[in-house]
Amino acid sequence: MEIAKELDKLSAKLDDVDEMISSAIASDPQVQTLLSGTADVWMPVITAGAEERLNFTASLADDDDLSNKETTTDNTSSS
């Protein structure tokens, strides 16, 4: 029963977010352009399940590790 209440709260919050996005898109063409142009980045995250989100987090951590290695390599070679 408690889980159902939490799910109802989350659904209500998502409805609020959807309403805010919809009104922002309707009132500002720049918002529509920005969201449309970046949908390939944020849409998979929003629609992903919990396990898929963990995979996104893991891949971001891997990207950070790679960036840190490249920075270290770049700093070493430029000395």
C-alpha distances in whole Angstrom, upper triangle without the diagonal:
4,5,5,7,9,10,11,13,15,15,17,19,20,21,23,25,26,27,29,31,32,33,35,36,38,39,41,42,43,39,39,41,40,36,38,40,38,35,36,35,32,30,30,28,25,25,25,22,21,24,26,26,26,30,31,30,32,35,35,36,39,40,40,42,44,45,46,48,50,51,52,54,55,56,58,60,61,62
4,5,5,6,9,10,11,13,14,16,17,19,20,21,23,24,26,27,29,30,32,33,35,36,38,39,41,41,37,37,40,38,35,37,39,36,34,35,33,30,29,28,26,24,24,23,21,19,22,25,24,24,28,29,28,30,33,33,33,36,38,38,39,42,43,43,46,47,48,49,52,53,53,55,57,58,59
4,5,5,6,9,10,11,12,14,15,16,18,20,21,22,24,26,27,28,30,31,33,34,36,37,39,39,35,35,37,35,32,34,36,33,30,31,30,27,26,25,23,21,20,20,17,16,19,21,20,21,24,25,25,27,30,30,31,33,35,35,37,39,40,41,43,45,45,47,49,50,51,53,55,56,57
4,5,5,6,9,10,10,12,14,15,16,18,20,21,22,24,26,27,29,30,31,33,35,36,37,38,34,34,36,35,31,33,35,33,30,31,30,27,25,25,23,21,20,20,18,17,20,22,22,23,26,27,27,29,31,32,33,35,37,37,39,41,42,43,45,47,47,49,51,52,53,55,57,58,59
4,5,5,6,9,10,11,13,14,15,17,19,20,21,23,25,26,27,29,30,32,33,35,37,37,33,33,36,34,31,33,35,33,30,32,31,27,26,26,24,21,21,22,19,19,22,24,23,24,28,28,27,30,32,32,33,36,37,37,39,42,42,43,45,47,47,49,51,52,53,55,57,58,59
4,5,5,6,9,10,11,12,14,15,17,18,20,21,23,24,26,27,29,30,32,33,35,34,31,31,34,32,28,31,33,30,28,29,28,24,23,23,21,18,19,19,17,16,19,21,20,21,24,24,24,27,29,28,29,32,33,33,36,38,38,39,42,43,43,45,47,48,49,51,53,54,55
4,5,5,6,9,10,10,12,14,15,16,18,20,21,22,24,26,27,28,30,31,33,33,29,29,32,30,26,28,31,28,25,27,25,22,21,21,19,16,16,16,14,14,18,19,18,20,23,23,23,26,28,28,29,32,33,33,35,37,38,39,41,43,43,45,47,48,49,51,53,53,55
4,5,5,6,9,10,10,12,14,15,16,19,20,21,23,24,26,27,29,30,32,32,29,28,31,30,27,29,31,29,26,28,27,23,22,23,21,18,18,19,17,17,21,22,21,23,26,26,26,29,31,30,32,35,35,36,38,40,40,41,44,45,46,48,50,50,51,54,55,56,58
4,5,5,6,9,10,11,13,14,15,17,19,20,21,23,24,26,27,29,31,31,27,27,30,29,25,28,30,28,26,27,26,22,22,22,20,17,18,19,18,18,21,22,20,23,26,25,25,28,30,29,30,33,34,34,36,39,38,40,42,44,44,46,48,48,49,52,53,54,55
4,5,5,6,9,10,11,12,14,15,16,18,20,21,22,24,26,27,28,28,25,25,27,26,22,25,27,24,22,24,22,19,18,19,16,13,14,15,14,14,18,19,17,19,22,21,21,25,26,25,27,30,30,31,33,35,35,36,39,40,40,42,45,45,46,48,50,50,52
4,5,5,6,9,10,10,12,14,15,16,18,20,21,22,24,26,27,27,24,23,26,25,22,23,26,24,21,23,22,19,17,18,17,13,14,15,15,16,19,20,18,21,23,23,23,26,28,27,29,32,32,33,35,37,37,39,41,42,42,45,47,47,48,51,52,52,54
4,5,5,6,9,10,11,12,14,15,17,18,20,21,23,24,26,27,23,23,26,25,22,24,27,25,23,25,24,20,19,21,19,15,16,18,18,19,23,23,21,24,26,25,26,29,30,29,31,34,34,34,37,39,39,40,43,44,44,46,48,48,49,52,53,54,55
4,5,5,6,9,10,11,12,14,15,17,18,20,21,22,24,24,21,21,24,23,20,22,25,22,20,23,22,18,17,19,17,13,15,17,17,17,21,21,19,22,24,23,23,26,27,26,28,31,31,31,34,36,35,37,40,40,40,43,45,45,46,48,50,50,52
4,5,5,6,9,10,10,12,14,15,16,18,20,21,22,23,19,19,22,20,17,19,22,20,17,20,19,15,14,16,14,10,12,14,15,16,19,19,17,20,22,21,21,25,26,25,27,30,29,30,33,34,34,36,38,39,39,42,44,43,45,47,49,49,51
4,5,5,6,9,10,10,12,14,15,16,18,20,22,22,19,18,22,21,18,20,23,21,19,21,21,17,16,18,17,13,14,17,18,19,23,22,21,24,26,24,25,28,29,28,31,33,33,33,36,38,37,39,42,42,42,45,47,47,48,51,52,52,54
4,5,5,6,9,10,11,12,14,15,17,18,20,21,17,18,21,20,17,20,23,21,19,22,21,18,17,20,18,15,16,19,20,21,25,24,22,25,27,25,25,29,30,28,31,33,33,33,36,37,37,38,41,42,41,44,46,46,47,50,51,51,53
4,5,5,6,8,10,11,12,14,15,16,18,18,14,15,18,17,14,17,19,17,16,19,18,14,14,16,15,12,14,17,18,19,22,21,19,22,24,22,22,26,26,25,27,30,29,29,33,34,33,35,38,38,38,41,43,42,43,46,47,47,49
4,5,5,6,9,10,11,12,14,15,17,17,14,13,17,16,13,15,18,17,15,18,17,14,13,16,15,12,13,16,18,20,23,22,20,23,25,23,24,27,27,26,29,31,30,31,34,35,34,37,39,39,39,42,44,44,45,48,49,49,51
4,5,5,6,8,10,10,12,14,16,17,14,14,17,17,15,17,20,19,17,21,21,17,16,19,19,15,17,20,22,23,27,25,24,27,28,26,27,31,31,29,32,35,33,34,37,38,37,39,42,42,42,45,47,46,47,50,51,51,53
4,5,5,6,9,10,11,12,14,15,12,12,16,15,13,16,18,17,16,20,19,16,16,19,18,15,18,21,22,24,27,25,23,27,28,25,26,30,30,28,31,33,32,32,36,36,35,37,40,40,40,43,44,44,45,48,49,48,51
4,6,5,6,9,10,10,12,12,9,9,12,12,9,12,15,14,13,16,16,13,13,17,16,13,15,19,21,23,26,24,22,25,26,23,24,28,27,26,29,31,29,30,34,34,33,35,38,38,37,41,42,41,43,46,47,46,49
4,5,5,6,9,10,11,13,10,9,13,13,11,12,16,16,14,18,18,16,15,18,18,15,17,20,23,25,28,26,24,28,29,26,27,31,30,29,32,34,32,33,37,37,36,38,41,41,41,44,45,44,46,49,50,49,52
4,5,5,6,8,11,13,10,10,14,14,13,15,18,18,17,21,21,18,18,22,21,19,20,24,26,28,31,29,27,31,32,29,30,33,33,31,34,36,35,35,39,39,38,40,43,42,42,45,47,46,47,50,51,50,53
4,5,5,6,9,9,7,8,11,11,10,13,15,15,15,19,19,17,17,21,20,18,20,23,26,28,30,28,26,29,30,27,28,32,31,29,32,34,32,32,36,37,35,37,40,39,39,42,44,42,44,47,48,47,49
4,6,5,6,8,5,5,9,9,8,10,13,14,13,17,18,16,15,19,20,17,19,23,25,28,30,27,26,29,30,27,28,32,30,29,32,34,32,33,36,36,35,37,40,39,39,42,44,42,44,47,47,47,49
4,6,7,10,9,8,11,13,12,13,16,17,17,20,21,19,19,23,23,21,22,26,28,30,33,31,29,33,33,30,32,35,34,32,36,38,35,36,40,40,38,41,44,43,43,46,47,46,47,51,51,50,53
4,7,9,8,9,12,13,13,15,17,18,19,22,23,21,21,25,25,23,25,28,31,32,35,33,31,34,35,32,33,36,35,33,37,39,36,37,40,41,39,41,44,43,42,46,47,46,47,50,51,50,52
4,5,5,7,9,10,11,13,14,16,17,20,21,19,20,24,24,22,24,27,30,32,34,32,30,33,34,30,31,35,33,31,34,36,34,34,38,38,36,38,41,40,39,43,44,42,44,47,47,46,49
4,5,5,6,9,10,10,12,14,15,19,19,19,19,23,23,22,24,27,30,32,34,31,30,33,33,30,31,34,33,31,34,36,33,34,37,37,35,38,40,39,39,42,43,41,43,46,46,45,48
4,5,5,6,9,10,10,12,14,17,17,17,18,22,22,21,23,26,29,31,33,30,28,31,31,28,29,32,30,28,31,33,30,31,34,34,32,34,37,35,35,39,40,38,39,43,43,41,44
4,5,5,6,8,10,11,12,15,15,14,15,19,19,18,20,23,26,28,30,27,25,28,28,25,26,30,28,26,29,31,28,29,33,32,31,33,36,35,34,38,39,37,39,42,43,42,44
4,6,5,6,8,10,10,14,15,14,14,18,19,17,19,22,25,27,29,26,25,28,28,25,27,30,28,27,30,31,29,30,34,33,32,35,37,36,36,39,40,39,41,44,44,43,46
4,6,5,6,9,10,13,14,14,15,18,19,18,20,23,26,29,30,27,26,29,28,25,27,29,27,26,29,30,28,29,32,31,30,33,35,33,34,37,38,36,38,42,41,40,44
4,5,5,6,8,11,11,11,13,16,17,16,19,21,24,26,28,25,23,26,25,22,23,26,24,22,26,27,24,25,29,28,27,29,32,30,30,34,35,33,35,38,38,38,41
4,5,5,6,9,10,9,9,13,14,13,15,18,21,23,25,22,20,23,23,20,22,25,23,21,25,26,24,25,29,28,27,30,32,31,31,35,36,35,36,40,40,39,42
4,6,5,8,10,10,10,13,15,14,16,18,22,24,26,22,21,25,24,21,23,26,24,23,26,27,25,27,30,29,28,31,33,32,33,36,37,35,38,41,40,40,43
4,6,8,9,10,11,14,15,16,17,19,23,25,26,23,22,25,23,20,22,25,22,21,25,25,23,24,28,27,25,29,31,29,30,33,34,32,34,37,37,37,40
4,5,6,7,8,11,12,13,15,16,20,22,23,19,18,21,20,17,19,21,19,17,21,22,19,21,24,24,22,26,28,26,27,31,31,30,32,35,35,35,38
4,5,5,5,8,10,10,11,13,17,19,21,17,16,20,19,16,18,21,19,18,22,22,20,22,26,25,24,27,30,29,29,33,33,33,35,38,38,38,41
4,6,6,7,9,11,11,13,16,19,19,15,15,18,16,14,17,19,16,16,20,20,18,20,23,22,22,25,27,26,27,31,31,31,33,36,36,36,39
4,6,7,7,10,11,12,16,17,18,14,13,16,14,11,14,16,14,13,16,17,15,17,20,20,19,22,24,24,25,28,29,28,30,33,33,34,36
4,6,5,6,9,10,14,15,16,13,12,15,15,11,13,16,15,14,17,19,17,19,22,22,21,24,27,26,27,30,31,31,33,35,36,36,39
4,5,5,6,8,12,14,16,13,12,15,15,12,15,18,16,16,20,21,20,22,25,25,24,27,29,29,30,33,34,34,36,38,39,39,42
4,6,5,6,10,12,13,9,9,12,12,9,13,15,14,14,17,18,18,20,23,23,23,26,28,27,29,32,32,33,35,37,38,38,41
4,6,5,8,10,11,8,7,10,10,8,10,13,12,12,15,17,17,18,21,22,22,24,26,27,28,30,31,32,34,36,37,37,40
4,6,8,10,13,10,9,13,13,11,13,16,16,16,19,21,20,22,24,25,25,28,30,30,31,34,35,35,37,39,40,41,43
4,7,10,12,9,9,13,13,12,15,17,17,17,20,22,22,24,26,27,27,30,32,32,33,36,37,37,39,41,42,43,45
4,7,8,6,6,10,10,9,12,14,14,15,18,19,20,21,24,24,25,28,29,30,31,34,35,35,37,39,40,41,44
4,6,5,6,9,10,11,12,14,15,17,19,20,21,23,25,26,27,29,31,32,33,35,36,37,39,41,42,43,45
4,5,5,6,9,10,11,13,14,15,17,19,20,21,23,25,26,27,29,31,32,33,35,36,38,39,41,42,44
4,5,5,7,9,10,11,13,14,16,17,19,20,21,23,25,26,27,29,31,32,33,35,36,38,39,41,43
4,5,5,6,9,10,11,13,14,15,17,19,20,21,23,25,26,27,29,30,32,33,35,36,37,39,41
4,5,5,6,9,10,11,12,14,15,17,19,20,21,23,25,26,27,29,30,31,33,35,36,37,39
4,5,5,6,9,10,11,12,14,15,17,18,20,21,23,24,26,27,29,30,32,33,35,36,38
4,5,5,6,9,10,10,12,14,15,16,18,20,21,23,24,26,27,28,30,32,33,34,37
4,5,5,6,9,10,11,12,14,15,16,18,20,21,22,24,26,27,28,30,31,33,35
4,5,5,6,9,10,11,12,14,15,17,19,20,21,23,24,26,27,29,30,32,33
4,5,5,6,9,10,11,12,14,15,17,19,20,21,23,24,26,27,29,30,32
4,5,5,6,9,10,10,12,14,15,16,18,20,21,22,24,26,27,28,31
4,5,5,6,9,10,10,12,14,15,16,18,20,21,22,24,26,27,29
4,5,5,6,9,10,11,12,14,15,17,18,20,21,23,24,26,27
4,5,5,6,9,10,11,12,14,15,17,18,20,21,23,24,26
4,5,5,6,9,10,11,12,14,15,16,18,20,21,22,25
4,5,5,6,9,10,10,12,14,15,16,18,20,21,23
4,5,5,6,9,10,11,12,14,15,17,18,20,22
4,5,5,6,9,10,10,12,14,15,16,18,20
4,5,5,6,9,10,10,12,14,15,16,18
4,5,5,6,9,10,10,12,14,15,17
4,5,5,6,8,10,11,12,14,16
4,5,5,6,8,10,10,12,14
4,5,5,6,8,10,10,12
4,5,5,6,9,10,11
4,5,5,6,9,10
4,5,5,6,9
4,6,5,6
4,6,6
4,6
4
